[in-house]
Amino acid sequence: MERVQLLLLAFWSRVMGVRDDPEGFTTAELLGNAALAIAALVAIWGVLRIMGLNIVTMITNKLNSF
């Protein structure tokens, strides 16, 4: 059990060290942030659609009116 605790402590200190280091901002973090942004947009779109606003149709109509 003590070995597991030491491994968890080492892992946690490594995670916290990378998080606090501005040089540690990796491509994976950027992709994760992008995925969260896309998920938020999809959720907002879904809520608007449930409320009766069809955003895709509105955008299509505006583009076709030019």
N, C-alpha and C positions, 0 to 999 in steps of 0.2 A: 504493500500500500504506500509506503514511503517513496518508493521509486516513481510511482504514478504521480504522486503529489509534486515531486521534484520536476518531472517532465512537464506537468501542467504549469508549474511556476516558470520554468524556462520558456515554454511556449508563450505564456502570457506576457512575460517581459519582452520577448522578441516582437510580439504584436504591438505592444505599446510603444516600443522604440521605433518601429517603422511608422506607426501612426503619427508620432510627434515629429518625425523627420520630414521636412518639406521635400527633400530629394527623393523620398520613398514613394512619391505619387506615381503609380505605374499605369501601364496601359490597361491592365485589368480593372483598376479602380475607375478609370475613365469610361471603359465599356460598361461597367456596373452602373455608373451615374447616368449614362445614356439610356440604358435599359430601364432604369427607374423613371426617367423623364418620359419615355415612350409609354410605359405602363400608366403613368399619371394622365397622359393625353388620352389614352384609350379609355380610362375610367371616366374622365370628364366627358368624353364623347358619348359613352354609354349612358351616363346620367342625363345628359341633354336629350338623348334620343328617347329615353324613358319619359322625360317630361314633355315630349311631343315635338321637339325641335330636331329636324333632320338636317344636320349641318352639311353633309355631303351634297344633298340636293340643293341647298341654298348656295353653296360654293359653285356647283355646276351651273346653276341658273345665272349667277353673276358673271361667270366666265363666258357663257353663251350669249349674254346680252351685249358684249363688246363688239 
